[in-house]
């Protein structure tokens, strides 16, 4: 597959590094968060800043928007989880349990539950109706950095700083399997949209591809020069993207897991000059947004040609 890649816009306004990015309730909405004092809402129709949705007391490390429940969640360095209710158009009382940073948040739609992964090695589980903590999983003695849900939401993967991936059954939160391929912390994971594959990236610069039926290793790829911080499948094209501390975005064939294109300053693009911390495909599908340490969000038009 051939891809055409053009830089649509660079969104500026953050005063400090951006750690995470997420789609919003409308296709032109985009949220970014980082080492600033608020969650930023952008308008991708106008390609400019819209407003600070709400202030925060510490850095934002994770953002999760649930289209089904019209709820936005952010995890802070302090351990606090903020909630914004778009149906009511107001911030709700924060969720308080963790005393260390919350690095990832996911919503289990089928169970109406929220999962939050922390530096303390635990994952807290919350009811989306009452916002009460139901229980927590003590998974590792080290940071839980990332969460991935299978498309049917029956399997949950937790990636840890101890280089291991812990697989759990979402129905009763029973432990299923331990994966240890990485030699350094696990920093990104995802399932393929069709549920056939499971991918993990780490500080060892590796990208591992597994058969999601039994988690046998299919492919071992040295994907980047440094940490693979983010992996994101395109909503409908058979490609996925990775973003790295090495300042590059790479686009991959989702069937054969071969590299299609590298987007970087060194390759002649007006691209990141510092670490890329997170990437997300915008809802119009042809745009990839990348954020990083130089306080900017890059909006890329990526089309098959």
DRENROFI-858932 format. One record per residue (C-alpha): residue number from 1; residue in three letters; z, y, x. Coordinates in steps of 0.02 Angstrom, whole numbers, plus 32768, in hexadecimal, padded with zeros to 4 digits. Example, Ala and Ser with C-alpha at 12.3 -4.5 7.8 and 13.67 -1.06 7.14 Angstrom:
<nodes>
 num residuo    z    y    x
   1     ALA 8186 7F1F 8267
   2     SER 8165 7FCB 82AC
</nodes>
This chain:
<nodes>
 num residuo    z    y    x
   1     UNK 8000 8000 8000
   2     UNK 7FD5 80AF 803B
   3     UNK 8049 813E 8013
   4     UNK 802E 81F9 8010
   5     UNK 80CB 825A 803F
   6     UNK 80E1 8315 802C
   7     UNK 817A 8384 8036
   8     UNK 818D 83DB 7F8E
   9     UNK 8226 8445 7FB3
  10     UNK 82C1 845E 801C
  11     UNK 835A 848A 7FB6
  12     UNK 83D6 84F7 8012
  13     UNK 847F 853B 7FE1
  14     UNK 8501 84C3 8022
  15     UNK 856C 850B 80AC
  16     UNK 8599 8462 80F7
  17     UNK 8552 83B1 8106
  18     UNK 8519 835B 8066
  19     UNK 855A 82AA 8056
  20     UNK 8511 826E 7FB1
  21     UNK 848D 828E 7F2B
  22     UNK 8475 8250 7E79
  23     UNK 8400 8266 7DE6
  24     UNK 843F 82C5 7D4E
  25     UNK 8431 82BA 7C90
  26     UNK 8382 8306 7C8E
  27     UNK 82EF 82D7 7CFF
  28     UNK 82F4 8382 7D52
  29     UNK 83B0 837B 7D74
  30     UNK 83F3 834E 7E1F
  31     UNK 84A6 834A 7E5F
  32     UNK 84DD 835D 7F13
  33     UNK 8589 8357 7F61
  34     UNK 85D4 8364 800D
  35     UNK 864C 83C6 8077
  36     UNK 864A 845B 7FFF
  37     UNK 86BB 8499 7F74
  38     UNK 8656 845C 7EE0
  39     UNK 85D6 83E7 7E93
  40     UNK 852B 8439 7E95
  41     UNK 84AA 842A 7E08
  42     UNK 83F3 844B 7E35
  43     UNK 835B 846B 7DC8
  44     UNK 82C7 8408 7E0B
  45     UNK 824D 8460 7D97
  46     UNK 8272 8504 7DED
  47     UNK 82AA 84B3 7E90
  48     UNK 8344 851F 7E9B
  49     UNK 83FF 8525 7E86
  50     UNK 843C 8525 7DD1
  51     UNK 84FA 8528 7DDC
  52     UNK 859B 84DE 7E1E
  53     UNK 85C7 8461 7D97
  54     UNK 867E 845A 7DC8
  55     UNK 86EB 8482 7E5F
  56     UNK 873C 83FE 7ECD
  57     UNK 87D2 8400 7F41
  58     UNK 8787 8393 7FCB
  59     UNK 86DF 8350 8005
  60     UNK 8675 82ED 7F89
  61     UNK 8646 8243 7FD0
  62     UNK 85FC 81F0 7F34
  63     UNK 85A6 8220 7E90
  64     UNK 857E 81AD 7DFE
  65     UNK 852B 81E3 7D5D
  66     UNK 852A 8170 7CC5
  67     UNK 849A 8196 7C4F
  68     UNK 84E1 811F 7BCE
  69     UNK 858A 8176 7BC4
  70     UNK 8551 8226 7BF6
  71     UNK 85DA 8227 7C78
  72     UNK 85D4 8263 7D2C
  73     UNK 8651 8227 7DAE
  74     UNK 8672 8267 7E5E
  75     UNK 86E0 8218 7EE2
  76     UNK 873B 828B 7F5A
  77     UNK 877F 827C 8009
  78     UNK 882D 8291 7FBB
  79     UNK 8814 81F4 7F52
  80     UNK 8805 8255 7EAF
  81     UNK 877B 8225 7E35
  82     UNK 8738 82B6 7DCC
  83     UNK 86E7 82A0 7D21
  84     UNK 866D 8312 7CC7
  85     UNK 8642 82E9 7C13
  86     UNK 8592 8329 7BE9
  87     UNK 85A3 82FF 7B31
  88     UNK 863C 8371 7B26
  89     UNK 85FC 83E4 7BB1
  90     UNK 86A2 83E9 7C0B
  91     UNK 8704 839F 7C9B
  92     UNK 8784 831A 7C6E
  93     UNK 8828 82F0 7CC2
  94     UNK 8809 82A0 7D6D
  95     UNK 882F 81EB 7D94
  96     UNK 88BF 81DF 7E0F
  97     UNK 88E7 813F 7E6C
  98     UNK 889A 813B 7F19
  99     UNK 88EA 81A0 7FA4
 100     UNK 8858 818B 801A
 101     UNK 879E 81B9 8006
 102     UNK 8735 816D 7F7B
 103     UNK 868F 813E 7FCB
 104     UNK 8631 80F2 7F38
 105     UNK 8638 80EB 7E7A
 106     UNK 85D9 807C 7E01
 107     UNK 85DB 8063 7D44
 108     UNK 85DA 7FB7 7CF2
 109     UNK 8582 7FE1 7C4F
 110     UNK 8599 7F35 7C02
 111     UNK 8657 7F3E 7C19
 112     UNK 866D 7FFA 7C03
 113     UNK 86C6 8001 7CAA
 114     UNK 86C2 806B 7D46
 115     UNK 86D0 8029 7DF8
 116     UNK 870B 8098 7E88
 117     UNK 870C 8060 7F3E
 118     UNK 8784 80AD 7FBA
 119     UNK 87B0 80BC 8070
 120     UNK 8852 8062 8046
 121     UNK 87F3 7FBE 8035
 122     UNK 8808 7FB2 7F79
 123     UNK 8797 7FCA 7EE2
 124     UNK 87E6 8016 7E46
 125     UNK 87A6 7FE5 7D99
 126     UNK 87B2 8061 7D08
 127     UNK 8791 805A 7C4D
 128     UNK 8708 80D4 7C19
 129     UNK 8753 80E8 7B6C
 130     UNK 8806 8114 7B9B
 131     UNK 87EF 813F 7C55
 132     UNK 8886 80D2 7C7B
 133     UNK 888A 8067 7D17
 134     UNK 8877 7FB1 7CE4
 135     UNK 8896 7F61 7D8E
 136     UNK 885E 7F67 7E42
 137     UNK 8816 7EEE 7EC1
 138     UNK 8860 7EE4 7F6F
 139     UNK 87C0 7EB3 7FC8
 140     UNK 87D3 7EDD 8080
 141     UNK 884E 7F26 80FA
 142     UNK 87C6 7FA4 8126
 143     UNK 875A 8023 80CA
 144     UNK 86ED 7FED 8038
 145     UNK 8655 8059 805A
 146     UNK 85D6 8028 7FD6
 147     UNK 85C0 7FCD 7F2F
 148     UNK 8523 7F79 7EE9
 149     UNK 850A 7F2F 7E3B
 150     UNK 848B 7EA9 7E12
 151     UNK 840E 7EDF 7D8A
 152     UNK 8467 7E72 7D09
 153     UNK 850E 7EBA 7D45
 154     UNK 8556 7E0B 7D57
 155     UNK 856D 7E17 7E13
 156     UNK 85C4 7EA1 7E75
 157     UNK 85B0 7EB4 7F31
 158     UNK 862E 7F15 7F98
 159     UNK 85FC 7F49 8048
 160     UNK 8689 7F67 80C3
 161     UNK 86AC 7FB7 816A
 162     UNK 86E1 7F0C 81AB
 163     UNK 8625 7EDF 81AA
 164     UNK 8638 7E68 8116
 165     UNK 85EF 7E67 8067
 166     UNK 865E 7E25 7FDC
 167     UNK 860A 7DE3 7F3E
 168     UNK 866A 7DDE 7E9A
 169     UNK 8647 7DA5 7DE8
 170     UNK 8650 7E3D 7D75
 171     UNK 868B 7DD9 7CDF
 172     UNK 8737 7DAD 7D23
 173     UNK 8730 7DFF 7DD1
 174     UNK 873B 7D55 7E25
 175     UNK 8704 7D47 7EDA
 176     UNK 865B 7CF2 7EF1
 177     UNK 8620 7CFB 7FA3
 178     UNK 8636 7D4D 804D
 179     UNK 859D 7D88 80AF
 180     UNK 85AD 7DAE 8167
 181     UNK 8508 7DDD 81B8
 182     UNK 852F 7E8C 81F6
 183     UNK 8589 7EA6 829B
 184     UNK 85C4 7F55 826A
 185     UNK 85FB 7FAC 81C8
 186     UNK 8591 7F91 812B
 187     UNK 8557 803E 80F0
 188     UNK 84D5 801E 8068
 189     UNK 84A2 7F96 7FEE
 190     UNK 8433 7F7B 7F57
 191     UNK 83E6 7EF5 7EEB
 192     UNK 832C 7EF9 7EC8
 193     UNK 8302 7F31 7E16
 194     UNK 82C3 7E83 7DEA
 195     UNK 8363 7E33 7E2B
 196     UNK 830A 7DC3 7EA8
 197     UNK 834A 7E13 7F46
 198     UNK 83E7 7E61 7F8C
 199     UNK 83DE 7EDC 801E
 200     UNK 8464 7F1D 8093
 201     UNK 8462 7FA0 811D
 202     UNK 84E4 7FC5 81A0
 203     UNK 851F 802A 8233
 204     UNK 84CB 7FA7 829F
 205     UNK 8423 7FF3 8265
 206     UNK 83F8 7F4E 8212
 207     UNK 83A9 7F30 8168
 208     UNK 83C8 7E81 8127
 209     UNK 8368 7E36 8095
 210     UNK 83B6 7DA6 8034
 211     UNK 837E 7D34 7FA8
 212     UNK 83EC 7D6F 7F17
 213     UNK 83F1 7CBF 7ECE
 214     UNK 845C 7C78 7F5B
 215     UNK 8468 7D08 7FDA
 216     UNK 840D 7CAA 8063
 217     UNK 83C3 7D20 80E4
 218     UNK 8308 7D40 80CF
 219     UNK 82E8 7DC8 814E
 220     UNK 8345 7E1B 81DE
 221     UNK 82FD 7EC9 8203
 222     UNK 8331 7F48 8285
 223     UNK 8305 7FD2 820B
 224     UNK 8340 8070 8265
 225     UNK 8389 80AC 8309
 226     UNK 8433 80D1 82BC
 227     UNK 8496 80B5 821B
 228     UNK 8436 808C 817B
 229     UNK 8493 80FD 8102
 230     UNK 842B 80E4 8064
 231     UNK 83B1 806B 8013
 232     UNK 8353 8097 7F73
 233     UNK 82CC 8039 7F12
 234     UNK 8240 809B 7EC0
 235     UNK 8250 8090 7E01
 236     UNK 81A5 8040 7DE7
 237     UNK 8141 8030 7E89
 238     UNK 8161 7F96 7EF7
 239     UNK 81AF 7FFE 7F82
 240     UNK 825B 8034 7FB9
 241     UNK 829D 80B8 802F
 242     UNK 8326 80BD 80B3
 243     UNK 837D 8154 80FB
 244     UNK 83D7 8156 81A1
 245     UNK 8446 81B2 821A
 246     UNK 83AD 81B0 828D
 247     UNK 8366 823E 821F
 248     UNK 82D7 81D7 81D7
 249     UNK 82A3 8195 812D
 250     UNK 8243 80F2 812F
 251     UNK 81DB 80AD 80A1
 252     UNK 81CB 7FF0 8091
 253     UNK 8161 7F71 8033
 254     UNK 81D7 7F1F 7FB6
 255     UNK 817B 7E79 7FB5
 256     UNK 8163 7E57 806D
 257     UNK 81E8 7ECE 80B2
 258     UNK 816F 7F1C 812D
 259     UNK 8176 7FD2 8162
 260     UNK 80F5 8041 810C
 261     UNK 8122 80EF 8149
 262     UNK 81A2 8150 81AF
 263     UNK 81CC 8201 8178
 264     UNK 821E 8263 8204
 265     UNK 8212 8302 8269
 266     UNK 81D1 829A 82FB
 267     UNK 8143 825B 828D
 268     UNK 810A 830C 8266
 269     UNK 8164 8329 81C2
 270     UNK 81CE 83C2 819B
 271     UNK 8261 834C 818A
 272     UNK 8318 8333 81B2
 273     UNK 8357 8361 825F
 274     UNK 8403 8317 8241
 275     UNK 8449 827B 81ED
 276     UNK 8406 8247 8142
 277     UNK 849D 8215 80DB
 278     UNK 8453 81E4 8033
 279     UNK 83AC 81D2 7FDA
 280     UNK 8380 81C1 7F21
 281     UNK 82DF 81B0 7EBE
 282     UNK 82D7 8239 7E3C
 283     UNK 82B6 8205 7D88
 284     UNK 8201 823D 7D8D
 285     UNK 81F1 81AD 7E0B
 286     UNK 8176 8201 7E80
 287     UNK 81FD 8269 7ED4
 288     UNK 827A 822F 7F55
 289     UNK 830C 82A2 7F7D
 290     UNK 8367 8295 8024
 291     UNK 8405 82F0 8059
 292     UNK 845F 82FC 80FD
 293     UNK 84C6 8354 817F
 294     UNK 845B 83F1 818E
 295     UNK 8497 842B 80E1
 296     UNK 83ED 8416 808F
 297     UNK 839D 83A9 8009
 298     UNK 82E6 8379 8029
 299     UNK 8277 8350 7F92
 300     UNK 81E5 82DF 7FBF
 301     UNK 814C 82B8 7F55
 302     UNK 811E 8203 7F78
 303     UNK 8088 81B4 7F22
 304     UNK 8020 8118 7F39
 305     UNK 7F6E 813B 7F6F
</nodes>
